[in-house]
């Protein structure tokens, strides 16, 4: 997994520019040494992938439930409104 954070102000938040590479078991392989604009790189061991937890869980997925996750419920918000909302979430059951 790769993680990259922006640099500078984003409304009232300060983006510190951190970046990291994480292996399939959640271990940090490489990361920026200090909060700043930087590039990280690493050699990856693809031999870790086949037995990684995420790979195994993919075999247990239930596609028959995906339709429910994609139905509009009528209370959707755009990502920014969702992030900064202080309104409690109302639960709406799918039709």
DATA-V337607 format. One record per backbone hydrogen bond with DSSP energy under -1.0 kcal/mol. NH is the residue of the N-H (numbers start at 0). CO is the residue of the C=O. If there is no record, write none. Layout:
nh=NH co=CO
nh=NH co=CO
This chain:
nh=2 co=19
nh=4 co=17
nh=7 co=14
nh=9 co=12
nh=12 co=9
nh=14 co=7
nh=16 co=5
nh=19 co=2
nh=20 co=29
nh=21 co=0
nh=22 co=26
nh=25 co=22
nh=28 co=20
nh=29 co=20
nh=31 co=18
nh=47 co=44
nh=48 co=45
nh=51 co=48
nh=55 co=51
nh=56 co=52
nh=57 co=53
nh=59 co=56
nh=60 co=57
nh=64 co=61
nh=65 co=62
nh=69 co=65
nh=81 co=77
nh=82 co=78
nh=83 co=79
